């Protein structure tokens, strides 16, 4: 589990292209519905950057609160439903409860 958190922690800095997270916004499970774990205002903001069609190369920071700094704010965003990549968001909202608990501990630091 620690390795999964470390991998996700690497996403504290950098950006993602729209094409890498579009499915999260428009058809998470192939049912034309978004990822319901996303916080609503964050979701609506992402849709303005990443339209359903086109904009493949539009970029969004992986951690919008401190995009150039490696810190624990990235993990806090995940807990608040503001994880850009669904693979990261799933670490805390999915069925991997022990991984979520570790992420919560990192946020307390």
Secondary structure, DSSP 8 states (H G I E B T S, - for coil): -HHHHHHHHGGGSSEEEHHHHHHHHH-TTSSS---TTS-HHHHHHHHHHS-SSS-TT-EEESSSSSTTS-STHHHHHHHTT--SSHHHHHHHHSS-HHHHHHHHHHHT-
